[in-house]
Amino acid sequence: MKYRLVFSVLMSFVLSSLMSLWVTWINLGWSGELFEHWMNAFSLAWPAAAVIAFLCGPTVQAVTRKLVSPA
């Protein structure tokens, strides 16, 4: 359980930070407001991503096992 929690927090941090930066940059371009808007988007995205990663992780792992295991 500890591993799953730490993994979910770290993976969601990386994904939500990069994705929120990407989408904010697409919407605003390189502007003086980019960092402020990115931090706002990230602060909303990370908690949601962490919960989703924690709750959906076991199902995604099970589906992955089925997809990559020999038939």
Summary of the structure (lengths in Angstrom):
residues: 71
radius of gyration: 15.6
end to end distance: 29.7
largest distance: 53.5
contacts: 163
relative contact order: 0.15
helix: 87%
strand: 0%
